[in-house]
């Protein structure tokens, strides 16, 4: 007999497909240690389900208050922080980056050679703040393993070593060539780490303090931060690395994790840990036009601007990207100021709405907001890399399939 009840226009019996699918396909076979999924519509949580283990070695189950490494799901939070300063007139999006980081004037682009012996040519365009938001800056990530430039990032430890500082990152990047002239291509990169540095510079306040005062405290996100405190350790998940044959290998033990100590590098691109309810408060604020429980973190028009596709000519990522990446689907997806944005539902090969936006993290976490359906989905697990399984697209199919 079909369950005819609804929660905010979602069918509970159809939402159970998520639990069944994750258990049968991923958790029971040992492909994922555990998972935690939340679905909300019109501000009401319709489904939240912890499954499996947060720590296989200690046989600890995933709980609703488990703390996860959210890695690149930090990027939307950093982007909102920077756009708060935009709303205060602290900068303009077409400001050259070198206005705030003088050493970045006269950037050069890689031509040939290996670090430290690069042959370069002058960039044909000036990097703007907008280029940092949209990953059209010409910067890269060392883990791309694609070019001699990203090899230099790896050699210099620029992907987020806890011993790095925000100032050291920015100074070192000034010495390295860009992958391409700013604005001419899309490449996933440390750009959002640079935005975190600019937040600190423009606000004249440490980045973590700024986030706490302007986003985390207003949205009641007490478990979100750059390190795991002693009183949080019991809730901190282990992180795992995919091994051939659908096997898991412990990648980061909670007891000895670098996240247990306060690092000098506050990574705006990937440094936060969080819980599913903390992140739901943030995602729901986005879904409600920038406000949650009477606390506004960003203006409605500013958010509309951020979730527009900012790629030239309304292109999608495959037609404009030069590097591989897994935090967003490919076709039918553009990029805004800190989020991927769905531009063509049919082309994307995944159910959803035009205007759906969100992002994911290295350890396979993800979220999306669908403003058309007033829908929020958040998925937490801890498996590196995020490209291992197509869970994000499967979740879209199941969540949208529960709409009635």
N, C-alpha and C positions, 0 to 999 in steps of 0.2 A: 504494500500500500504506500502511495507517495505521500511524503510529509508536505502539507500545504502551508505550514507556518512560514513566516518571513521575519527576518531581522533587517530592518532598514532596506527592504527590497532585495535581500539576498536569501536564497533558499538554503537552510542549514544542512539538509540532506545532501545537497550538491557540494557544499563547502567541505563535507567529509571526504570528498574525492581527494583533497589535498593530503589529509592524514593517511588514507589508504595508499595513495600513490607513493608518497615519500617512504612509508614503512616498507612496502613491498619492493620497490625499485631500488632504494638507496640504503636504508638503515639496516634492515634484516640481512641483506647480502654483504654488509660491512663497507659499502662504498662511502658512506658518510657516518661519522661518529654519532651525530644527533642533529636535531634541527628545532627551530622555534619559528612559527609562522603566525602573523597577525593580519587580519583583514578587517577594515572598517569602512563604513559608508555613512555619509551624512553625519559624521562625528561620532557614530556609535560603533563600538567594537562588536563585530558580528561573529568573529572566529579568532581564537588564539589557542595554539596547541603546541606544548613542548613534547618532543619525541626523542628517544635514544639517550645517549650519554654525552655530557659536556666534558668528561674526563674519563677516557677508556681505562687508563692505567689504574685509576682509583675507584672505578665503577660508580662514578657520581652521575646521576641523571640530570638532563637538561631541566631547568626550572624557569618559570616566567621571569625571575629576576637575575638569571645568569648574565654575566658580563662578558661581552664579545669584543674582539678586535674588529673595528669596523673599517679600518684602512681608508680606502678612497671615498667611503660615505662621509668622511670628514670634509671632502671638497665642497659639497653644497652648503655646509655650515660656514666654512670660511668665506665662500662667495657671498652669502647673506651678510656676514659681518662687514665685508668690504663695501657692499652696496648700501649698508646703513650709513657709512661715511660719505658715500656718493650723495645720499639724500640730505646730508648736512653741508653739501657744497665743498667738501674737502678735496675733491679731484673731479676731473671729467674723463670720460672713457677714451676720448681721443688724445688725452695727454700722453706725450712720449714718456716711456718708462725712465729714460735718463733724466727727466725733470726731478725725479725723486731718488734715483740711483745714478749719480753723475758718471760713475765708472762705466756705465752701460752705453755711453754715447759712441757713435761710429762703430756699431757692431759689424762683424765680418761673418761670412758664410763659408762653410767647409768646401774645399775643392778637391784635395787629395792628401795623402800622408797619414801617419799614425802619431798619436800623442807621444812626446810633446812636439813633434816635428810636423805641424800641419801647414799645408799650403791653403791660403784663404783668399777670398775676394770680398770687396765691400758689399754689404747688403744693399739691395735696391729700394728698400723701404725702411721706415723707422718703426721700431716696436712700440705699440701703444698699450695702455692698461687693458683695453678691450681684447687685445691679442692674448694677454695672459688669461683672462676669463675663458676665452674660447679655445685655448690650446692651439692657436695659430701664431704663436710667438717665435717658432723656430727652435725652441728648447726641446729636450727629449728626456727619456728615462734610461738609466743604465740597463735595466732588466729587459729592454726591448731586444737586445742582442742582434741588432740589425746593421749598425754602422760603426765606423771608427770613432765617431763622436760619442756614441753611447758607451763604447769601450773605455773612453777617457773618464766618463762619469763613474763607471764601475771602479776603475783604478783609483780614483780620487774619493770614493765613498760618498757620492753625492745623492744617493737614493734614500737617505734617511738614517744613516748611522746615528746612534744615540749620542755619540761623541762629537757630532757635528754641531755647529751653531747656525742660527738663521743668518747672521752676519757673514760667517765663513762661507756658507753656500752662495750667497749673493756675490761675494768678492771673487770666489773661484769661478763662478759662471761668467763673470766679466772677462776672464782670461781665455775662455773656450769659444770656438766658433759655433754659430748656429747651424742647424740642419738645412735651413732654407730661409729666404728673406721673409720677414714677418708679414702675415696676411695672405700668403700665397698658397698655403697648404695647412692641413690639420695633422697634428702629431701629439699623442698623449704624452704628458711631460710634467716636470717639476714646476710648471707655471703657477699652480695653486699654492705651492710652498712660498713662492715669491710674493703672492698676494698676502699670505699670512705675515710675511715680513713687512709689507706695506701697511697692513692694518696696524701693526705695532708702531711703525714710523708716524703714520698720520694721526693716530689716536694718542701718541706719546704715552703709551701704556703697554705693559707686557701683553703678549698675545693671549695667553691663558687667562689673565685677569680680565681682559676685554671681553672674551667669549663668555666668561662666567657672569659678568655684570650685565651684558647686553643680549645674550641669547639663552644660556643654560639656566641661570636663576629665574629669569622671567617665565620660562617655559617649564619650570619645575623638572629639571634634568639633573638630579643630584649625583647620579652614577656615571655621568659622562665627563671624561677628562683625559689628560695626557699620560697619566700613570694610575696604577691600581694600588689603592691604599691598603694598609694592613687589615682594616675592618671589612674590606671587600674581597680579600683573597679567597675565602671559602666559596665565593660565587663566580670566580674567574675561570673561564673555560680553557681547556688545552687546545692547541692548534695543531693540525695535521697536514702532512704533505702527501699528495697522490704518488703512488708507486705503481709501476706497470703491473697489470693483472688485477686492477681495481683494488689495490691494497692501500692501507694507510700506514704512514710512519710519523711518529711524534716529531713535530717541527719546533714547538715552543711549549715547554712545561710551565704551568702556572707558577710553581714555586720559584723557579729560576729565571722567569721571563724578564727581558729588558724593560717591559712595561711596569715591573715592580719598583723600579727606581725612577726618580725624577730626572729625565734626560735634559740636556742643554738644548736639544733641537726640538722645538715645538712645531711639528710638521703640519702645516695647514692642508697638505695634500693627502695625509694618511696617518696621522698620529693619534687619533682618538680611540678610546674604548667606550662602550655604551651598553645599555640594556634595550630590550625591545620596547618597553613602555616609554623610556626617555626618548628614543628616536621617534616613536609614534607621536609624542607631543610636538616634536619639530615638524614631522611630515604633515600632521593635521593642521598645524599653523599655515603651512604652505597651501594645503587644500582649501583652507578658509580665507584665502587672500591675504595671509600675513599675520593672522591673529589667532590666539588660542586662549580660551577662558578669560577673555577680556584683556589679555596682554598682547599688544601689537609689537612685532619685531621688524616688520618691513611694510612699506606702503603697498596698497593694492596695485597701483599702476606700475610701480617699480618691479613688483613680482611678475606682472604680465609682460613687462619688457624683458625680464630675465628668462622667462620660459618661452620666448619667441626663438625661432631658428635664426641664428646670427651667421650661418655660413653663407658666403657670397652666392647670390642668385638662387637662394633657397635650396641649395644643393643638399644631398644627403652625405653621410660620412664616407661611404665607399667611393664616391666620385671625387672626394676632396682630401681624403686621408692618405698619408704616405706610410704610416706605421701600422702594424697589427695591434689589436687591443681586444679585450674581452669584456669590458665593463658595460658595453652597450650593444644592442643588436646592430646589424649592419644596415641593410637596405631599408629605405623609408624612415630613417632616423637622422635628424639633424642635431645641431648642438647650440645651446643658448649660453647664458652667462652662468656657467657652473653645473648645468644639467644636460643630459641627452633629451631630445624632444622628438616625439613621433610626428612625422610630417605626412606619411602616406600609409594607411592601415594595410591595404592590399599588398603594397610593395614590401611591407615589413614581414609578411608571412606569419604574423602573430595577431591574435585577437586584441582589440583595444579601441582607443579613440584617438583621433587627431588631436594633438596638444598634450597627450600623456607625457609626463616627464619624470626623471629620476636618475639613479646611478647605482653603482655597485662597488664592492670592495674586493681586494686581493684574495681574501679568505672565503669567497663565494657568498658573502652577504649581499643583499640588494633591496631596493625599495622603488616603488613608483607611485605617483599621484596622478589620478585621472580627474581633471577638473570638470569634465562633462558629466561624469557619473558620480562626482563627489566621493571618489573611491581611493582608498589608501591600502597598499600592501607592503608589508615588511617581512623579509626572510633573513633569519640568522642561522649560520652554521660556522664551522671553522675548518675549511679545507682549501689548501693552496695547490695549484692555481685556480682561479675562478672560472677558467675556460674548460675545466675537466669534464663537466656534464652540462647538458642544456636545461638545467633546472629553472632558470629565469623565464624562459619561454614557455615551459610546461606550466609554471605557476600562472602566467598570464592566461593561458587557455582555461585552466580550472577556475580561477577567480572570476573571469568574465563569464564563464559558463554558469556561474551561480546567480547571475543577475536575472531578476524576473520582472 
